[in-house]
Amino acid sequence: MNRRRAYEDDGDFYGERNKKRRRVSENQEMEERLETLILRVGENSSSSLESNLEGLVSVLESDLGNFRSKILRILSDCPIKMPEKCTIYSTMVGLMNAKNYNFGGEFVEYMVKTFKDSLKQCQWDAARYALRFLADLVNCHVISTNSLLQLLDSMVDAANEDNVPQVRRDWYVFAVLSTLPWVGRELYEKKESSLENLLVRIEVFLNKRTKKHHNALRVWSVDAPHPQEEYLDCLWAQIRKLRQDNWTEKHIPRPYLAFDSVLCEALQHSIPVIHPPPHQDSFEYPMPWVVYRMFDYTDCPPGPILPGAHSIERFLIEEHLHSIIEMHRWERKDCAIHLLLLPYKDKIPLEYCIVEVIFAELFHMPTPRYLEICYGSILIELCKQQPSKMPQVLAQATEILFMRIDSMNTSCFDRFVNWFSYHLSNFQFRWSWDDWDSCLLLENEHPRPKFIQEVLLKCLRFSYHDRFKEMMPEGYAKLIPKPPMPHYKYTMEGAASLPGTATAHKLVVAIRQKCNAEDVLNELNDLPNSRDASDMEMAEEPFNPLKIDVFVQTLLNLGSKSFSHSFAAISKFHTVFKALAETEEAQICILHNMFELWADHQQMMVVIVDKLLKVQIVECSAVATWVFSKEMVGEFTKMYLWEILHLTIKKMNQHVTKLSREMNEAKEKLARTVESSSSESEDEASPNPQKHRKNTEGSGEKPTEEQVERMEEKLEAAYVDQKRLFLIIFQRFIMILSEHLVKCDTDGREYDTDWYRWTVGRLQQVFMMHHEQVQKYSSTLESLLFTSDLDPHILDVFHQFTALRA
């Protein structure tokens, strides 16, 4: 009997547990169903949006009792993560508020909290979308106009604070201006004088602000045919045009208008007084940008007209396209499909808008939001999805870019080369080269022939040399790259007279016979030192350049078959490299010999330098000094050399970031160790030994204070190396540019040559590409290099850079 009762009791226990489990899974399914319904509202459906909204609101209202917090969270997240559906969700909240006033109040509180949290966490886009949604709730009679105007005024107050960065003030004004297209008409009809006062305050702010950063962010240095407007100036012009049109626009869908009779009777809520969080030094604000323009209505074929540069529709279309790219960038096919399905696509020349926005992202300064190849792959997918229109629009855009390339920013020039070569490689390298014949009459340093030459050099990385010889018109022969072959001087004509030829030949035999590093060093020891006695006395640690010459050229020539062969050779004889490259001067000698061998194979030089840095045969400072050396003067305006310099800077930046991360993790572990040791006695006395065991497990290896100190020392040394690298680079730039300006002034020549524009562009590029790291040393650079007595042409580049985060 006892056994039976136990069995029955167990059955009751398991039955209850299964019921609970079932209840949990049912609740979970219901939550997921609600989330799906909310997320997908407004998407393709056989019934109208209005009926879908009514049905969904009824479902949500009936489920409020069980899933209130879930519904609040989803409804507040959606307009931030899907800003293009902002008005759909505001309508939904409006209808729910009309039926349930308490829920409306709770939602406003929740949304205000989301907005404040976004500001505190520096999530600026999320904060802007939250502000937009709060404003749109005014249209749905959820929030009162007075309380919204109070919030907008407090935002403008934040923009007029003293002793805060301009980028902070700019963002607050931008957030207010970008909200007005949604709510401007409602404010105009109900609170016209308050709206005008707000606009007057913004205009006063805009008239006072400085725009020193503007020139550094422009894609082109001239304003013809399209002005390169600073983003706040452009948006202000669009808002003024909207005001002239009595705040009516034709792009924003407003489903709440269909429910006006229901919504207008709803009670409204007030937004509590919100004070933006005060500025902190740790806050990072969005940097300013220049609005990119490529097309106007004259470039488009007959049909839908492209909205003007200062129409608010242009701003709304571009922002919508940017958000689609942000949301779908990981899947190029989805991204292309969503771009082509833009609402109101029949009212605008959509292909032109899409191409302009993608190039705006690609040419965005100081750096694009995403990898350059992301935009290239989306454009290829667009050509596949719409083969009847998109390739022609893209060809027209390429033609416009090429014709305006003379005034193009150097960073954007590089991106244009990279994109065009990648695009050609996906379309069998076909292009109407004859249309660009006029550039053949220009000097090689002019941007147009330079562009074609750099494109062909990049295309060579995707194909083979003979293909270009056959493909290109005869007139382009001078721009076609030389065959990417090594020049091994010890087997060339006249090699017998060179001092290291005999050793080089012995070395070839030895390496082919699988000799080791020690054998190689023994062979090299017989070579005399070719340096003068005076040079050797001056050098801190004398090195033998002939040894380096023979070894580097011979080894790299033997590994010339492929990148893998070269890497294997470097790895096998790593100890020889380290023995020969003890000083920076010796490391520069290694780089010179690599260049001498591979002068006609740019990609090989890039990957070899990358490998030499990775295995620590050469230091970053040695690469920087080599780039600016006299031997490289003929290569100075070529793209690959700057590719090498930027990968060198990135290597140093990654090294510093890695050490910083490791040190912070170690400090956190040490702090946790100290905390746990202070409560160790309590844990040991605890009646729950399992809990104590759980605490000791998973804590991992605990660093000691000495280890953390050593990490701090390593990080400090890395910061010193990083600062030294930037000082070397900027000092060399200043030296060569100053020398050029003084010489031109002395000779009475024009200083503004192609070489000068390329060099200033490269200086600007270093500032822009590595702005986060350079910013840390801006005060050091200002006191040591960019002093007030420097030529204004050079100093201006530095001041434009510092203004980016001023």
Summary of the structure (lengths in Angstrom):
residues: 806
radius of gyration: 32.9
end to end distance: 84.8
largest distance: 116.6
contacts: 2433
relative contact order: 0.05
helix: 72%
strand: 1%
